[in-house]
Every structure is written in C-alpha cells, then in structure tokens.
C-alpha cells in the first residue's frame, strides 16, 4: 500500500462563497412564515421578520391580490410588525 496514492475526498460546500459574503455580526435575520389551520378550509398565515425598509402595506396588498384573500398588518409589542393573511385552502 505504500506505493499507492490514497486521496481522501474533502467536503465541498457549494454555498461557501455566499456564506462568506453574509458573515458578520447579526447577519442571520430569518423570515418566519407560519401557517395555522383554522376550521374547515380556512387557514391563517403569519409572516414575521421582514426588514424594516420594506413596506408591509404594499407587500400585503400584493399578497391579497395574488391569493384572493384577506389580511392585515399587526403591530406586536414583542415581535414588531407582522403580516397576517386569512384565506380558503384549495
């Protein structure tokens, strides 16, 4: 075995470049999307954690047009602004 070159494959991370650019203090800001089943076909979707420079009302307006549903922007004392939308499940 001494005359054979054995190469051990190393782990390859295809997202290493993207992660290196985002590295920094507080860079991991997550957007949480929660879907809660209500009664029957109705469901409640909550979107939380969007950046403050986004217009929540414009996003909500587009969501309401796209999914033909109802929604509102809610100000939570602990979690900040979040979008809630109610619609029928298909």
PDB file with one MODEL, atoms N, CA, C and O in Angstrom:
MODEL        1
ATOM      1  N   UNK A   1       0.797  -1.193   0.000  1.00  0.00           N
ATOM      2  CA  UNK A   1       0.000   0.000   0.000  1.00  0.00           C
ATOM      3  C   UNK A   1       0.838   1.256   0.000  1.00  0.00           C
ATOM      4  O   UNK A   1       0.301   2.336  -0.243  1.00  0.00           O
ATOM      5  N   UNK A   2       2.059   1.171   0.246  1.00  0.00           N
ATOM      6  CA  UNK A   2       2.899   2.357   0.307  1.00  0.00           C
ATOM      7  C   UNK A   2       3.122   2.978  -1.062  1.00  0.00           C
ATOM      8  O   UNK A   2       3.380   4.177  -1.161  1.00  0.00           O
ATOM      9  N   UNK A   3       3.025   2.173  -2.130  1.00  0.00           N
ATOM     10  CA  UNK A   3       3.247   2.737  -3.452  1.00  0.00           C
ATOM     11  C   UNK A   3       1.963   3.266  -4.093  1.00  0.00           C
ATOM     12  O   UNK A   3       2.009   3.787  -5.207  1.00  0.00           O
ATOM     13  N   UNK A   4       0.815   3.143  -3.412  1.00  0.00           N
ATOM     14  CA  UNK A   4      -0.441   3.686  -3.922  1.00  0.00           C
ATOM     15  C   UNK A   4      -0.717   5.033  -3.267  1.00  0.00           C
ATOM     16  O   UNK A   4      -0.552   5.194  -2.058  1.00  0.00           O
ATOM     17  N   UNK A   5      -1.130   5.978  -4.063  1.00  0.00           N
ATOM     18  CA  UNK A   5      -1.546   7.274  -3.514  1.00  0.00           C
ATOM     19  C   UNK A   5      -3.034   7.208  -3.196  1.00  0.00           C
ATOM     20  O   UNK A   5      -3.869   7.042  -4.086  1.00  0.00           O
ATOM     21  N   UNK A   6      -3.343   7.338  -1.933  1.00  0.00           N
ATOM     22  CA  UNK A   6      -4.735   7.314  -1.498  1.00  0.00           C
ATOM     23  C   UNK A   6      -5.148   8.746  -1.213  1.00  0.00           C
ATOM     24  O   UNK A   6      -4.527   9.440  -0.408  1.00  0.00           O
ATOM     25  N   UNK A   7      -6.200   9.175  -1.882  1.00  0.00           N
ATOM     26  CA  UNK A   7      -6.714  10.514  -1.671  1.00  0.00           C
ATOM     27  C   UNK A   7      -8.042  10.428  -0.940  1.00  0.00           C
ATOM     28  O   UNK A   7      -8.953   9.709  -1.349  1.00  0.00           O
ATOM     29  N   UNK A   8      -8.127  11.160   0.128  1.00  0.00           N
ATOM     30  CA  UNK A   8      -9.358  11.210   0.899  1.00  0.00           C
ATOM     31  C   UNK A   8     -10.130  12.436   0.437  1.00  0.00           C
ATOM     32  O   UNK A   8      -9.626  13.558   0.502  1.00  0.00           O
ATOM     33  N   UNK A   9     -11.351  12.220  -0.029  1.00  0.00           N
ATOM     34  CA  UNK A   9     -12.129  13.375  -0.500  1.00  0.00           C
ATOM     35  C   UNK A   9     -12.484  14.294   0.662  1.00  0.00           C
ATOM     36  O   UNK A   9     -12.785  13.842   1.767  1.00  0.00           O
ATOM     37  N   UNK A  10     -12.440  15.577   0.387  1.00  0.00           N
ATOM     38  CA  UNK A  10     -12.815  16.564   1.392  1.00  0.00           C
ATOM     39  C   UNK A  10     -14.244  17.030   1.135  1.00  0.00           C
ATOM     40  O   UNK A  10     -14.766  16.888   0.029  1.00  0.00           O
ATOM     41  N   UNK A  11     -14.847  17.567   2.131  1.00  0.00           N
ATOM     42  CA  UNK A  11     -16.215  18.059   1.998  1.00  0.00           C
ATOM     43  C   UNK A  11     -16.218  19.309   1.129  1.00  0.00           C
ATOM     44  O   UNK A  11     -15.383  20.197   1.294  1.00  0.00           O
ATOM     45  N   UNK A  12     -17.161  19.364   0.209  1.00  0.00           N
ATOM     46  CA  UNK A  12     -17.294  20.503  -0.688  1.00  0.00           C
ATOM     47  C   UNK A  12     -18.554  21.259  -0.324  1.00  0.00           C
ATOM     48  O   UNK A  12     -19.639  20.680  -0.266  1.00  0.00           O
ATOM     49  N   UNK A  13     -18.415  22.541  -0.081  1.00  0.00           N
ATOM     50  CA  UNK A  13     -19.556  23.392   0.255  1.00  0.00           C
ATOM     51  C   UNK A  13     -19.844  24.315  -0.922  1.00  0.00           C
ATOM     52  O   UNK A  13     -19.094  25.264  -1.148  1.00  0.00           O
ATOM     53  N   UNK A  14     -20.927  24.060  -1.690  1.00  0.00           N
ATOM     54  CA  UNK A  14     -21.213  24.902  -2.854  1.00  0.00           C
ATOM     55  C   UNK A  14     -21.653  26.312  -2.475  1.00  0.00           C
ATOM     56  O   UNK A  14     -21.637  27.207  -3.320  1.00  0.00           O
ATOM     57  N   UNK A  15     -22.047  26.527  -1.212  1.00  0.00           N
ATOM     58  CA  UNK A  15     -22.508  27.840  -0.781  1.00  0.00           C
ATOM     59  C   UNK A  15     -21.463  28.581   0.040  1.00  0.00           C
ATOM     60  O   UNK A  15     -21.796  29.556   0.716  1.00  0.00           O
ATOM     61  N   UNK A  16     -20.218  28.146  -0.001  1.00  0.00           N
ATOM     62  CA  UNK A  16     -19.172  28.764   0.816  1.00  0.00           C
ATOM     63  C   UNK A  16     -18.970  30.234   0.446  1.00  0.00           C
ATOM     64  O   UNK A  16     -18.779  31.067   1.331  1.00  0.00           O
ATOM     65  N   UNK A  17     -19.010  30.564  -0.838  1.00  0.00           N
ATOM     66  CA  UNK A  17     -18.820  31.953  -1.262  1.00  0.00           C
ATOM     67  C   UNK A  17     -19.969  32.840  -0.776  1.00  0.00           C
ATOM     68  O   UNK A  17     -19.739  33.958  -0.315  1.00  0.00           O
ATOM     69  N   UNK A  18     -21.186  32.349  -0.877  1.00  0.00           N
ATOM     70  CA  UNK A  18     -22.335  33.134  -0.447  1.00  0.00           C
ATOM     71  C   UNK A  18     -22.320  33.331   1.059  1.00  0.00           C
ATOM     72  O   UNK A  18     -22.658  34.408   1.548  1.00  0.00           O
ATOM     73  N   UNK A  19     -21.929  32.293   1.802  1.00  0.00           N
ATOM     74  CA  UNK A  19     -21.886  32.406   3.256  1.00  0.00           C
ATOM     75  C   UNK A  19     -20.769  33.335   3.704  1.00  0.00           C
ATOM     76  O   UNK A  19     -20.907  34.004   4.728  1.00  0.00           O
ATOM     77  N   UNK A  20     -19.678  33.393   2.971  1.00  0.00           N
ATOM     78  CA  UNK A  20     -18.567  34.266   3.341  1.00  0.00           C
ATOM     79  C   UNK A  20     -18.956  35.734   3.190  1.00  0.00           C
ATOM     80  O   UNK A  20     -18.520  36.572   3.980  1.00  0.00           O
ATOM     81  N   UNK A  21     -19.768  36.053   2.190  1.00  0.00           N
ATOM     82  CA  UNK A  21     -20.202  37.433   1.981  1.00  0.00           C
ATOM     83  C   UNK A  21     -21.171  37.881   3.062  1.00  0.00           C
ATOM     84  O   UNK A  21     -21.180  39.051   3.446  1.00  0.00           O
ATOM     85  N   UNK A  22     -21.995  36.949   3.559  1.00  0.00           N
ATOM     86  CA  UNK A  22     -23.006  37.299   4.553  1.00  0.00           C
ATOM     87  C   UNK A  22     -22.484  37.246   5.981  1.00  0.00           C
ATOM     88  O   UNK A  22     -23.205  37.600   6.914  1.00  0.00           O
ATOM     89  N   UNK A  23     -21.248  36.813   6.165  1.00  0.00           N
ATOM     90  CA  UNK A  23     -20.718  36.656   7.515  1.00  0.00           C
ATOM     91  C   UNK A  23     -20.594  38.012   8.192  1.00  0.00           C
ATOM     92  O   UNK A  23     -20.222  39.002   7.562  1.00  0.00           O
ATOM     93  N   UNK A  24     -20.905  38.047   9.460  1.00  0.00           N
ATOM     94  CA  UNK A  24     -20.834  39.279  10.222  1.00  0.00           C
ATOM     95  C   UNK A  24     -21.773  39.216  11.403  1.00  0.00           C
ATOM     96  O   UNK A  24     -22.600  38.310  11.504  1.00  0.00           O
ATOM     97  N   UNK A  25     -21.646  40.171  12.287  1.00  0.00           N
ATOM     98  CA  UNK A  25     -22.485  40.182  13.475  1.00  0.00           C
ATOM     99  C   UNK A  25     -23.926  40.496  13.110  1.00  0.00           C
ATOM    100  O   UNK A  25     -24.199  41.514  12.475  1.00  0.00           O
ATOM    101  N   UNK A  26     -24.834  39.641  13.500  1.00  0.00           N
ATOM    102  CA  UNK A  26     -26.256  39.864  13.255  1.00  0.00           C
ATOM    103  C   UNK A  26     -26.665  39.685  11.805  1.00  0.00           C
ATOM    104  O   UNK A  26     -27.696  40.216  11.392  1.00  0.00           O
ATOM    105  N   UNK A  27     -25.882  38.948  11.016  1.00  0.00           N
ATOM    106  CA  UNK A  27     -26.189  38.794   9.595  1.00  0.00           C
ATOM    107  C   UNK A  27     -27.311  37.794   9.362  1.00  0.00           C
ATOM    108  O   UNK A  27     -27.930  37.811   8.298  1.00  0.00           O
ATOM    109  N   UNK A  28     -27.590  36.928  10.323  1.00  0.00           N
ATOM    110  CA  UNK A  28     -28.617  35.908  10.137  1.00  0.00           C
ATOM    111  C   UNK A  28     -29.956  36.439  10.628  1.00  0.00           C
ATOM    112  O   UNK A  28     -30.316  36.280  11.795  1.00  0.00           O
ATOM    113  N   UNK A  29     -30.671  37.062   9.733  1.00  0.00           N
ATOM    114  CA  UNK A  29     -32.006  37.538  10.019  1.00  0.00           C
ATOM    115  C   UNK A  29     -32.979  36.654   9.256  1.00  0.00           C
ATOM    116  O   UNK A  29     -32.971  36.619   8.026  1.00  0.00           O
ATOM    117  N   UNK A  30     -33.802  35.956   9.983  1.00  0.00           N
ATOM    118  CA  UNK A  30     -34.705  34.995   9.383  1.00  0.00           C
ATOM    119  C   UNK A  30     -36.091  35.596   9.199  1.00  0.00           C
ATOM    120  O   UNK A  30     -36.528  36.441   9.981  1.00  0.00           O
ATOM    121  N   UNK A  31     -36.771  35.148   8.156  1.00  0.00           N
ATOM    122  CA  UNK A  31     -38.168  35.482   7.935  1.00  0.00           C
ATOM    123  C   UNK A  31     -38.964  34.234   8.290  1.00  0.00           C
ATOM    124  O   UNK A  31     -38.755  33.172   7.704  1.00  0.00           O
ATOM    125  N   UNK A  32     -39.872  34.362   9.243  1.00  0.00           N
ATOM    126  CA  UNK A  32     -40.670  33.228   9.696  1.00  0.00           C
ATOM    127  C   UNK A  32     -42.035  33.287   9.028  1.00  0.00           C
ATOM    128  O   UNK A  32     -42.718  34.310   9.072  1.00  0.00           O
ATOM    129  N   UNK A  33     -42.423  32.175   8.408  1.00  0.00           N
ATOM    130  CA  UNK A  33     -43.738  32.049   7.786  1.00  0.00           C
ATOM    131  C   UNK A  33     -44.452  30.902   8.490  1.00  0.00           C
ATOM    132  O   UNK A  33     -44.009  29.754   8.438  1.00  0.00           O
ATOM    133  N   UNK A  34     -45.544  31.220   9.136  1.00  0.00           N
ATOM    134  CA  UNK A  34     -46.297  30.214   9.885  1.00  0.00           C
ATOM    135  C   UNK A  34     -47.678  30.063   9.257  1.00  0.00           C
ATOM    136  O   UNK A  34     -48.334  31.051   8.929  1.00  0.00           O
ATOM    137  N   UNK A  35     -48.109  28.815   9.095  1.00  0.00           N
ATOM    138  CA  UNK A  35     -49.438  28.525   8.563  1.00  0.00           C
ATOM    139  C   UNK A  35     -50.193  27.764   9.643  1.00  0.00           C
ATOM    140  O   UNK A  35     -49.762  26.701  10.090  1.00  0.00           O
ATOM    141  N   UNK A  36     -51.327  28.325  10.053  1.00  0.00           N
ATOM    142  CA  UNK A  36     -52.132  27.721  11.106  1.00  0.00           C
ATOM    143  C   UNK A  36     -53.484  27.346  10.527  1.00  0.00           C
ATOM    144  O   UNK A  36     -54.183  28.190   9.966  1.00  0.00           O
ATOM    145  N   UNK A  37     -53.850  26.079  10.662  1.00  0.00           N
ATOM    146  CA  UNK A  37     -55.135  25.614  10.148  1.00  0.00           C
ATOM    147  C   UNK A  37     -56.240  26.040  11.097  1.00  0.00           C
ATOM    148  O   UNK A  37     -56.174  25.766  12.296  1.00  0.00           O
ATOM    149  N   UNK A  38     -57.245  26.701  10.572  1.00  0.00           N
ATOM    150  CA  UNK A  38     -58.403  27.083  11.372  1.00  0.00           C
ATOM    151  C   UNK A  38     -59.494  26.048  11.165  1.00  0.00           C
ATOM    152  O   UNK A  38     -59.189  24.866  11.008  1.00  0.00           O
ATOM    153  N   UNK A  39     -60.737  26.451  11.161  1.00  0.00           N
ATOM    154  CA  UNK A  39     -61.836  25.498  10.990  1.00  0.00           C
ATOM    155  C   UNK A  39     -62.122  25.275   9.509  1.00  0.00           C
ATOM    156  O   UNK A  39     -62.131  26.218   8.719  1.00  0.00           O
ATOM    157  N   UNK A  40     -62.349  24.051   9.154  1.00  0.00           N
ATOM    158  CA  UNK A  40     -62.689  23.715   7.779  1.00  0.00           C
ATOM    159  C   UNK A  40     -61.541  23.969   6.820  1.00  0.00           C
ATOM    160  O   UNK A  40     -60.430  23.476   7.019  1.00  0.00           O
ATOM    161  N   UNK A  41     -61.816  24.741   5.781  1.00  0.00           N
ATOM    162  CA  UNK A  41     -60.812  25.031   4.760  1.00  0.00           C
ATOM    163  C   UNK A  41     -60.051  26.308   5.033  1.00  0.00           C
ATOM    164  O   UNK A  41     -59.174  26.664   4.246  1.00  0.00           O
ATOM    165  N   UNK A  42     -60.341  27.011   6.104  1.00  0.00           N
ATOM    166  CA  UNK A  42     -59.709  28.299   6.374  1.00  0.00           C
ATOM    167  C   UNK A  42     -58.343  28.108   7.035  1.00  0.00           C
ATOM    168  O   UNK A  42     -58.148  27.201   7.843  1.00  0.00           O
ATOM    169  N   UNK A  43     -57.417  28.974   6.677  1.00  0.00           N
ATOM    170  CA  UNK A  43     -56.086  28.943   7.290  1.00  0.00           C
ATOM    171  C   UNK A  43     -55.607  30.371   7.539  1.00  0.00           C
ATOM    172  O   UNK A  43     -56.049  31.314   6.884  1.00  0.00           O
ATOM    173  N   UNK A  44     -54.702  30.507   8.493  1.00  0.00           N
ATOM    174  CA  UNK A  44     -54.126  31.793   8.854  1.00  0.00           C
ATOM    175  C   UNK A  44     -52.624  31.715   8.614  1.00  0.00           C
ATOM    176  O   UNK A  44     -51.953  30.840   9.162  1.00  0.00           O
ATOM    177  N   UNK A  45     -52.096  32.611   7.809  1.00  0.00           N
ATOM    178  CA  UNK A  45     -50.666  32.656   7.518  1.00  0.00           C
ATOM    179  C   UNK A  45     -50.086  33.909   8.136  1.00  0.00           C
ATOM    180  O   UNK A  45     -50.631  35.001   7.969  1.00  0.00           O
ATOM    181  N   UNK A  46     -48.966  33.755   8.862  1.00  0.00           N
ATOM    182  CA  UNK A  46     -48.293  34.876   9.512  1.00  0.00           C
ATOM    183  C   UNK A  46     -46.880  34.984   8.968  1.00  0.00           C
ATOM    184  O   UNK A  46     -46.141  34.000   8.962  1.00  0.00           O
ATOM    185  N   UNK A  47     -46.495  36.176   8.508  1.00  0.00           N
ATOM    186  CA  UNK A  47     -45.147  36.450   8.017  1.00  0.00           C
ATOM    187  C   UNK A  47     -44.510  37.446   8.970  1.00  0.00           C
ATOM    188  O   UNK A  47     -45.055  38.523   9.214  1.00  0.00           O
ATOM    189  N   UNK A  48     -43.347  37.078   9.508  1.00  0.00           N
ATOM    190  CA  UNK A  48     -42.698  37.893  10.533  1.00  0.00           C
ATOM    191  C   UNK A  48     -41.196  37.909  10.266  1.00  0.00           C
ATOM    192  O   UNK A  48     -40.631  36.912   9.816  1.00  0.00           O
ATOM    193  N   UNK A  49     -40.554  39.038  10.543  1.00  0.00           N
ATOM    194  CA  UNK A  49     -39.107  39.125  10.425  1.00  0.00           C
ATOM    195  C   UNK A  49     -38.617  39.808   9.160  1.00  0.00           C
ATOM    196  O   UNK A  49     -37.431  39.734   8.838  1.00  0.00           O
ATOM    197  N   UNK A  50     -39.512  40.471   8.441  1.00  0.00           N
ATOM    198  CA  UNK A  50     -39.086  41.210   7.246  1.00  0.00           C
ATOM    199  C   UNK A  50     -38.268  42.434   7.668  1.00  0.00           C
ATOM    200  O   UNK A  50     -38.420  42.939   8.781  1.00  0.00           O
ATOM    201  N   UNK A  51     -37.418  42.894   6.784  1.00  0.00           N
ATOM    202  CA  UNK A  51     -36.614  44.077   7.093  1.00  0.00           C
ATOM    203  C   UNK A  51     -37.510  45.306   7.211  1.00  0.00           C
ATOM    204  O   UNK A  51     -38.571  45.382   6.590  1.00  0.00           O
ATOM    205  N   UNK A  52     -37.067  46.256   8.012  1.00  0.00           N
ATOM    206  CA  UNK A  52     -37.887  47.434   8.287  1.00  0.00           C
ATOM    207  C   UNK A  52     -38.024  48.353   7.088  1.00  0.00           C
ATOM    208  O   UNK A  52     -38.973  49.134   7.022  1.00  0.00           O
ATOM    209  N   UNK A  53     -37.090  48.278   6.126  1.00  0.00           N
ATOM    210  CA  UNK A  53     -37.191  49.174   4.974  1.00  0.00           C
ATOM    211  C   UNK A  53     -38.247  48.731   3.964  1.00  0.00           C
ATOM    212  O   UNK A  53     -38.568  49.483   3.044  1.00  0.00           O
ATOM    213  N   UNK A  54     -38.802  47.506   4.123  1.00  0.00           N
ATOM    214  CA  UNK A  54     -39.873  47.061   3.244  1.00  0.00           C
ATOM    215  C   UNK A  54     -41.189  47.694   3.675  1.00  0.00           C
ATOM    216  O   UNK A  54     -41.415  47.936   4.860  1.00  0.00           O
ATOM    217  N   UNK A  55     -42.045  47.956   2.708  1.00  0.00           N
ATOM    218  CA  UNK A  55     -43.375  48.490   3.003  1.00  0.00           C
ATOM    219  C   UNK A  55     -44.325  47.310   3.219  1.00  0.00           C
ATOM    220  O   UNK A  55     -44.700  46.614   2.275  1.00  0.00           O
ATOM    221  N   UNK A  56     -44.702  47.104   4.472  1.00  0.00           N
ATOM    222  CA  UNK A  56     -45.574  45.977   4.813  1.00  0.00           C
ATOM    223  C   UNK A  56     -46.923  46.104   4.124  1.00  0.00           C
ATOM    224  O   UNK A  56     -47.499  45.102   3.699  1.00  0.00           O
ATOM    225  N   UNK A  57     -47.430  47.323   4.009  1.00  0.00           N
ATOM    226  CA  UNK A  57     -48.740  47.517   3.378  1.00  0.00           C
ATOM    227  C   UNK A  57     -48.715  47.174   1.897  1.00  0.00           C
ATOM    228  O   UNK A  57     -49.683  46.616   1.381  1.00  0.00           O
ATOM    229  N   UNK A  58     -47.626  47.495   1.202  1.00  0.00           N
ATOM    230  CA  UNK A  58     -47.529  47.156  -0.221  1.00  0.00           C
ATOM    231  C   UNK A  58     -47.392  45.651  -0.421  1.00  0.00           C
ATOM    232  O   UNK A  58     -47.972  45.092  -1.351  1.00  0.00           O
ATOM    233  N   UNK A  59     -46.627  44.996   0.449  1.00  0.00           N
ATOM    234  CA  UNK A  59     -46.490  43.537   0.367  1.00  0.00           C
ATOM    235  C   UNK A  59     -47.838  42.881   0.607  1.00  0.00           C
ATOM    236  O   UNK A  59     -48.224  41.957  -0.109  1.00  0.00           O
ATOM    237  N   UNK A  60     -48.557  43.364   1.623  1.00  0.00           N
ATOM    238  CA  UNK A  60     -49.873  42.813   1.932  1.00  0.00           C
ATOM    239  C   UNK A  60     -50.847  43.019   0.779  1.00  0.00           C
ATOM    240  O   UNK A  60     -51.636  42.129   0.462  1.00  0.00           O
ATOM    241  N   UNK A  61     -50.794  44.181   0.157  1.00  0.00           N
ATOM    242  CA  UNK A  61     -51.677  44.468  -0.974  1.00  0.00           C
ATOM    243  C   UNK A  61     -51.434  43.482  -2.118  1.00  0.00           C
ATOM    244  O   UNK A  61     -52.384  42.985  -2.723  1.00  0.00           O
ATOM    245  N   UNK A  62     -50.171  43.203  -2.412  1.00  0.00           N
ATOM    246  CA  UNK A  62     -49.846  42.238  -3.471  1.00  0.00           C
ATOM    247  C   UNK A  62     -50.261  40.815  -3.095  1.00  0.00           C
ATOM    248  O   UNK A  62     -50.741  40.063  -3.942  1.00  0.00           O
ATOM    249  N   UNK A  63     -50.076  40.447  -1.823  1.00  0.00           N
ATOM    250  CA  UNK A  63     -50.494  39.120  -1.375  1.00  0.00           C
ATOM    251  C   UNK A  63     -52.005  38.950  -1.509  1.00  0.00           C
ATOM    252  O   UNK A  63     -52.483  37.900  -1.941  1.00  0.00           O
ATOM    253  N   UNK A  64     -52.745  39.980  -1.139  1.00  0.00           N
ATOM    254  CA  UNK A  64     -54.193  39.911  -1.215  1.00  0.00           C
ATOM    255  C   UNK A  64     -54.669  39.783  -2.655  1.00  0.00           C
ATOM    256  O   UNK A  64     -55.619  39.050  -2.930  1.00  0.00           O
ATOM    257  N   UNK A  65     -54.016  40.490  -3.581  1.00  0.00           N
ATOM    258  CA  UNK A  65     -54.392  40.384  -4.996  1.00  0.00           C
ATOM    259  C   UNK A  65     -54.023  39.019  -5.562  1.00  0.00           C
ATOM    260  O   UNK A  65     -54.808  38.416  -6.295  1.00  0.00           O
ATOM    261  N   UNK A  66     -52.843  38.533  -5.228  1.00  0.00           N
ATOM    262  CA  UNK A  66     -52.343  37.270  -5.794  1.00  0.00           C
ATOM    263  C   UNK A  66     -53.154  36.066  -5.305  1.00  0.00           C
ATOM    264  O   UNK A  66     -53.480  35.178  -6.094  1.00  0.00           O
ATOM    265  N   UNK A  67     -53.479  36.032  -4.010  1.00  0.00           N
ATOM    266  CA  UNK A  67     -54.120  34.857  -3.440  1.00  0.00           C
ATOM    267  C   UNK A  67     -55.605  35.037  -3.151  1.00  0.00           C
ATOM    268  O   UNK A  67     -56.230  34.143  -2.579  1.00  0.00           O
ATOM    269  N   UNK A  68     -56.184  36.173  -3.534  1.00  0.00           N
ATOM    270  CA  UNK A  68     -57.613  36.444  -3.324  1.00  0.00           C
ATOM    271  C   UNK A  68     -58.015  36.140  -1.880  1.00  0.00           C
ATOM    272  O   UNK A  68     -58.857  35.281  -1.617  1.00  0.00           O
ATOM    273  N   UNK A  69     -57.394  36.865  -0.961  1.00  0.00           N
ATOM    274  CA  UNK A  69     -57.633  36.612   0.453  1.00  0.00           C
ATOM    275  C   UNK A  69     -57.701  37.927   1.212  1.00  0.00           C
ATOM    276  O   UNK A  69     -57.571  38.998   0.619  1.00  0.00           O
ATOM    277  N   UNK A  70     -57.904  37.849   2.513  1.00  0.00           N
ATOM    278  CA  UNK A  70     -57.966  38.994   3.381  1.00  0.00           C
ATOM    279  C   UNK A  70     -56.680  39.047   4.201  1.00  0.00           C
ATOM    280  O   UNK A  70     -56.014  38.024   4.363  1.00  0.00           O
ATOM    281  N   UNK A  71     -56.320  40.210   4.718  1.00  0.00           N
ATOM    282  CA  UNK A  71     -55.113  40.297   5.525  1.00  0.00           C
ATOM    283  C   UNK A  71     -54.987  41.628   6.225  1.00  0.00           C
ATOM    284  O   UNK A  71     -55.724  42.571   5.938  1.00  0.00           O
ATOM    285  N   UNK A  72     -54.037  41.693   7.156  1.00  0.00           N
ATOM    286  CA  UNK A  72     -53.797  42.916   7.908  1.00  0.00           C
ATOM    287  C   UNK A  72     -52.350  42.935   8.402  1.00  0.00           C
ATOM    288  O   UNK A  72     -51.700  41.895   8.506  1.00  0.00           O
ATOM    289  N   UNK A  73     -51.864  44.138   8.704  1.00  0.00           N
ATOM    290  CA  UNK A  73     -50.550  44.306   9.316  1.00  0.00           C
ATOM    291  C   UNK A  73     -50.786  44.506  10.806  1.00  0.00           C
ATOM    292  O   UNK A  73     -51.526  45.403  11.211  1.00  0.00           O
ATOM    293  N   UNK A  74     -50.142  43.654  11.629  1.00  0.00           N
ATOM    294  CA  UNK A  74     -50.339  43.678  13.077  1.00  0.00           C
ATOM    295  C   UNK A  74     -49.049  44.132  13.739  1.00  0.00           C
ATOM    296  O   UNK A  74     -47.966  43.660  13.394  1.00  0.00           O
ATOM    297  N   UNK A  75     -49.171  45.054  14.696  1.00  0.00           N
ATOM    298  CA  UNK A  75     -48.011  45.513  15.470  1.00  0.00           C
ATOM    299  C   UNK A  75     -47.988  44.734  16.781  1.00  0.00           C
ATOM    300  O   UNK A  75     -48.854  44.923  17.635  1.00  0.00           O
ATOM    301  N   UNK A  76     -46.998  43.860  16.941  1.00  0.00           N
ATOM    302  CA  UNK A  76     -46.848  43.063  18.156  1.00  0.00           C
ATOM    303  C   UNK A  76     -45.844  43.751  19.073  1.00  0.00           C
ATOM    304  O   UNK A  76     -44.785  44.162  18.598  1.00  0.00           O
ATOM    305  N   UNK A  77     -46.131  43.894  20.376  1.00  0.00           N
ATOM    306  CA  UNK A  77     -45.205  44.602  21.262  1.00  0.00           C
ATOM    307  C   UNK A  77     -43.848  43.910  21.411  1.00  0.00           C
ATOM    308  O   UNK A  77     -42.834  44.582  21.600  1.00  0.00           O
ATOM    309  N   UNK A  78     -43.816  42.583  21.329  1.00  0.00           N
ATOM    310  CA  UNK A  78     -42.561  41.852  21.485  1.00  0.00           C
ATOM    311  C   UNK A  78     -41.863  41.590  20.161  1.00  0.00           C
ATOM    312  O   UNK A  78     -40.640  41.698  20.073  1.00  0.00           O
ATOM    313  N   UNK A  79     -42.624  41.248  19.134  1.00  0.00           N
ATOM    314  CA  UNK A  79     -42.042  40.779  17.877  1.00  0.00           C
ATOM    315  C   UNK A  79     -42.026  41.826  16.770  1.00  0.00           C
ATOM    316  O   UNK A  79     -41.456  41.571  15.709  1.00  0.00           O
ATOM    317  N   UNK A  80     -42.620  42.974  16.973  1.00  0.00           N
ATOM    318  CA  UNK A  80     -42.651  44.010  15.943  1.00  0.00           C
ATOM    319  C   UNK A  80     -43.791  43.779  14.962  1.00  0.00           C
ATOM    320  O   UNK A  80     -44.776  43.114  15.284  1.00  0.00           O
ATOM    321  N   UNK A  81     -43.648  44.338  13.759  1.00  0.00           N
ATOM    322  CA  UNK A  81     -44.697  44.215  12.747  1.00  0.00           C
ATOM    323  C   UNK A  81     -44.699  42.824  12.149  1.00  0.00           C
ATOM    324  O   UNK A  81     -43.654  42.199  11.970  1.00  0.00           O
ATOM    325  N   UNK A  82     -45.913  42.348  11.841  1.00  0.00           N
ATOM    326  CA  UNK A  82     -46.060  41.091  11.123  1.00  0.00           C
ATOM    327  C   UNK A  82     -47.309  41.152  10.259  1.00  0.00           C
ATOM    328  O   UNK A  82     -48.249  41.892  10.550  1.00  0.00           O
ATOM    329  N   UNK A  83     -47.303  40.370   9.201  1.00  0.00           N
ATOM    330  CA  UNK A  83     -48.406  40.336   8.257  1.00  0.00           C
ATOM    331  C   UNK A  83     -49.228  39.085   8.547  1.00  0.00           C
ATOM    332  O   UNK A  83     -48.678  37.988   8.639  1.00  0.00           O
ATOM    333  N   UNK A  84     -50.533  39.243   8.692  1.00  0.00           N
ATOM    334  CA  UNK A  84     -51.426  38.110   8.842  1.00  0.00           C
ATOM    335  C   UNK A  84     -52.387  38.091   7.674  1.00  0.00           C
ATOM    336  O   UNK A  84     -52.950  39.117   7.291  1.00  0.00           O
ATOM    337  N   UNK A  85     -52.567  36.904   7.113  1.00  0.00           N
ATOM    338  CA  UNK A  85     -53.493  36.780   5.994  1.00  0.00           C
ATOM    339  C   UNK A  85     -54.364  35.572   6.223  1.00  0.00           C
ATOM    340  O   UNK A  85     -53.893  34.535   6.692  1.00  0.00           O
ATOM    341  N   UNK A  86     -55.643  35.702   5.891  1.00  0.00           N
ATOM    342  CA  UNK A  86     -56.620  34.636   6.046  1.00  0.00           C
ATOM    343  C   UNK A  86     -57.169  34.289   4.673  1.00  0.00           C
ATOM    344  O   UNK A  86     -57.569  35.170   3.914  1.00  0.00           O
ATOM    345  N   UNK A  87     -57.184  32.997   4.358  1.00  0.00           N
ATOM    346  CA  UNK A  87     -57.751  32.609   3.069  1.00  0.00           C
ATOM    347  C   UNK A  87     -58.271  31.178   3.146  1.00  0.00           C
ATOM    348  O   UNK A  87     -58.020  30.458   4.113  1.00  0.00           O
ATOM    349  N   UNK A  88     -58.994  30.787   2.114  1.00  0.00           N
ATOM    350  CA  UNK A  88     -59.514  29.437   1.992  1.00  0.00           C
ATOM    351  C   UNK A  88     -58.449  28.561   1.342  1.00  0.00           C
ATOM    352  O   UNK A  88     -57.788  28.976   0.391  1.00  0.00           O
ATOM    353  N   UNK A  89     -58.289  27.351   1.860  1.00  0.00           N
ATOM    354  CA  UNK A  89     -57.347  26.400   1.273  1.00  0.00           C
ATOM    355  C   UNK A  89     -57.975  25.764   0.045  1.00  0.00           C
ATOM    356  O   UNK A  89     -59.171  25.470   0.025  1.00  0.00           O
ATOM    357  N   UNK A  90     -57.172  25.558  -0.955  1.00  0.00           N
ATOM    358  CA  UNK A  90     -57.684  24.943  -2.192  1.00  0.00           C
ATOM    359  C   UNK A  90     -57.653  23.448  -2.084  1.00  0.00           C
ATOM    360  O   UNK A  90     -58.043  22.754  -3.022  1.00  0.00           O
TER     361      UNK A  90
ENDMDL
END
